[in-house]
Amino acid sequence: MLASLASGRKVRSDVAMTGEITLRGKVMPIGGIKEKVLAAYRSGIRTVILPKKNELDLMEDLPKELRDQMKFVYVTDIRQVLDEALEPSEGKAARVIDAEDGHERPKRRRGERAAAKAQ
């Protein structure tokens, strides 16, 4: 997975994902959920990442006994997939809340602060 290489975070080996991801990062629904989940179960996978729009398909097609033994994570966006599929980073960088827009961002180092002020 390229995201693993770019972020330096390892891909979890106990998680499977199925679905289509658009170029804009949206996770689209797919068919054959029952067969894919059964294959994951037979392979020893107990956590499966699925498109949110396939949640009803899973409830209808998969036996309750099997659903109870597995964890399903329903996602709509690639960021949710990466949060679940990649291991947490070691020594996570300090983050701060930006006063201008209220979004969280990495804390800047001294040189970065000086460059930001110069702009």
C-alpha positions as a Markdown table, in Angstrom:
| # | Residue | x | y | z |
|---|---|---|---|---|
| 1 | Met | 0.0 | 0.0 | 0.0 |
| 2 | Leu | 1.5 | 3.3 | -1.0 |
| 3 | Ala | 0.0 | 5.1 | 1.9 |
| 4 | Ser | 2.0 | 2.9 | 4.2 |
| 5 | Leu | 5.2 | 3.8 | 2.5 |
| 6 | Ala | 4.4 | 7.5 | 2.4 |
| 7 | Ser | 3.3 | 7.6 | 6.1 |
| 8 | Gly | 5.9 | 5.2 | 7.5 |
| 9 | Arg | 3.1 | 3.2 | 9.1 |
| 10 | Lys | 2.8 | -0.5 | 8.7 |
| 11 | Val | -0.3 | -2.2 | 7.3 |
| 12 | Arg | -2.2 | -4.3 | 9.8 |
| 13 | Ser | -2.1 | -8.0 | 8.9 |
| 14 | Asp | -5.4 | -8.7 | 10.8 |
| 15 | Val | -7.6 | -6.4 | 8.7 |
| 16 | Ala | -9.2 | -6.9 | 5.3 |
| 17 | Met | -10.9 | -4.2 | 3.1 |
| 18 | Thr | -13.2 | -4.5 | 0.2 |
| 19 | Gly | -14.8 | -1.7 | -1.8 |
| 20 | Glu | -13.9 | 0.7 | -4.6 |
| 21 | Ile | -12.2 | 4.0 | -3.8 |
| 22 | Thr | -12.7 | 6.9 | -6.2 |
| 23 | Leu | -9.9 | 9.3 | -7.2 |
| 24 | Arg | -11.5 | 11.8 | -4.8 |
| 25 | Gly | -11.2 | 9.3 | -1.9 |
| 26 | Lys | -14.8 | 8.2 | -1.6 |
| 27 | Val | -15.5 | 4.6 | -0.8 |
| 28 | Met | -18.1 | 3.2 | -3.1 |
| 29 | Pro | -20.4 | 0.1 | -2.5 |
| 30 | Ile | -19.7 | -3.2 | -4.2 |
| 31 | Gly | -21.3 | -6.6 | -4.7 |
| 32 | Gly | -20.5 | -10.1 | -3.4 |
| 33 | Ile | -20.2 | -9.0 | 0.3 |
| 34 | Lys | -21.2 | -12.4 | 1.7 |
| 35 | Glu | -18.6 | -14.3 | -0.3 |
| 36 | Lys | -15.8 | -11.8 | 0.5 |
| 37 | Val | -16.5 | -11.8 | 4.2 |
| 38 | Leu | -16.7 | -15.6 | 4.3 |
| 39 | Ala | -13.3 | -15.8 | 2.5 |
| 40 | Ala | -11.8 | -13.3 | 5.1 |
| 41 | Tyr | -13.2 | -15.4 | 7.9 |
| 42 | Arg | -11.8 | -18.6 | 6.5 |
| 43 | Ser | -8.4 | -16.9 | 6.2 |
| 44 | Gly | -8.4 | -15.9 | 9.9 |
| 45 | Ile | -9.3 | -12.3 | 9.4 |
| 46 | Arg | -11.8 | -11.0 | 12.0 |
| 47 | Thr | -11.9 | -7.3 | 11.1 |
| 48 | Val | -13.3 | -6.2 | 7.8 |
| 49 | Ile | -13.5 | -2.7 | 6.4 |
| 50 | Leu | -16.6 | -2.2 | 4.2 |
| 51 | Pro | -18.4 | 0.6 | 2.4 |
| 52 | Lys | -21.1 | 2.2 | 4.6 |
| 53 | Lys | -23.6 | 1.7 | 1.8 |
| 54 | Asn | -23.1 | -2.1 | 2.0 |
| 55 | Glu | -24.1 | -2.3 | 5.7 |
| 56 | Leu | -27.7 | -3.5 | 5.0 |
| 57 | Asp | -26.4 | -6.1 | 2.5 |
| 58 | Leu | -24.2 | -7.6 | 5.2 |
| 59 | Met | -27.1 | -7.7 | 7.8 |
| 60 | Glu | -29.3 | -9.5 | 5.3 |
| 61 | Asp | -26.8 | -12.0 | 3.8 |
| 62 | Leu | -24.5 | -13.0 | 6.6 |
| 63 | Pro | -25.6 | -15.3 | 9.5 |
| 64 | Lys | -25.8 | -13.6 | 12.9 |
| 65 | Glu | -23.4 | -16.1 | 14.4 |
| 66 | Leu | -20.7 | -15.1 | 12.0 |
| 67 | Arg | -21.4 | -11.4 | 12.4 |
| 68 | Asp | -21.0 | -11.8 | 16.1 |
| 69 | Gln | -17.5 | -13.3 | 15.7 |
| 70 | Met | -16.2 | -10.5 | 13.5 |
| 71 | Lys | -15.7 | -6.8 | 13.7 |
| 72 | Phe | -17.0 | -4.7 | 10.8 |
| 73 | Val | -15.9 | -1.1 | 10.2 |
| 74 | Tyr | -18.2 | 0.9 | 7.8 |
| 75 | Val | -16.5 | 3.7 | 6.0 |
| 76 | Thr | -17.3 | 6.4 | 3.5 |
| 77 | Asp | -13.8 | 8.0 | 3.0 |
| 78 | Ile | -10.2 | 6.9 | 2.4 |
| 79 | Arg | -9.1 | 8.6 | 5.6 |
| 80 | Gln | -11.3 | 6.3 | 7.6 |
| 81 | Val | -9.8 | 3.3 | 5.8 |
| 82 | Leu | -6.3 | 4.4 | 6.5 |
| 83 | Asp | -7.0 | 5.1 | 10.2 |
| 84 | Glu | -8.3 | 1.5 | 10.5 |
| 85 | Ala | -5.9 | -0.3 | 8.2 |
| 86 | Leu | -2.6 | 1.2 | 9.2 |
| 87 | Glu | -0.9 | 0.7 | 12.5 |
| 88 | Pro | -0.6 | 3.9 | 14.7 |
| 89 | Ser | 2.6 | 5.8 | 14.1 |
| 90 | Glu | 5.3 | 5.5 | 16.8 |
| 91 | Gly | 6.2 | 8.8 | 18.4 |
| 92 | Lys | 3.2 | 10.6 | 16.9 |
| 93 | Ala | 4.1 | 14.2 | 16.1 |
| 94 | Ala | 2.7 | 16.9 | 18.4 |
| 95 | Arg | -0.4 | 18.5 | 17.0 |
| 96 | Val | -2.1 | 21.8 | 17.7 |
| 97 | Ile | -5.4 | 23.4 | 16.9 |
| 98 | Asp | -5.1 | 26.2 | 14.3 |
| 99 | Ala | -6.7 | 29.4 | 15.7 |
| 100 | Glu | -7.7 | 30.6 | 12.2 |
| 101 | Asp | -9.8 | 27.7 | 11.0 |
| 102 | Gly | -10.0 | 25.4 | 14.1 |
| 103 | His | -8.4 | 22.4 | 12.3 |
| 104 | Glu | -5.8 | 20.2 | 13.9 |
| 105 | Arg | -2.4 | 20.4 | 12.2 |
| 106 | Pro | 1.2 | 19.3 | 13.0 |
| 107 | Lys | 3.1 | 21.5 | 15.4 |
| 108 | Arg | 5.6 | 23.6 | 13.5 |
| 109 | Arg | 9.3 | 23.6 | 14.3 |
| 110 | Arg | 11.3 | 26.8 | 14.8 |
| 111 | Gly | 12.4 | 27.1 | 11.1 |
| 112 | Glu | 8.9 | 26.4 | 9.9 |
| 113 | Arg | 7.5 | 29.1 | 12.2 |
| 114 | Ala | 9.9 | 31.7 | 10.8 |
| 115 | Ala | 9.1 | 30.7 | 7.2 |
| 116 | Ala | 5.3 | 30.9 | 7.9 |
| 117 | Lys | 5.6 | 34.4 | 9.5 |
| 118 | Ala | 7.6 | 35.6 | 6.5 |
| 119 | Gln | 4.7 | 34.7 | 4.1 |
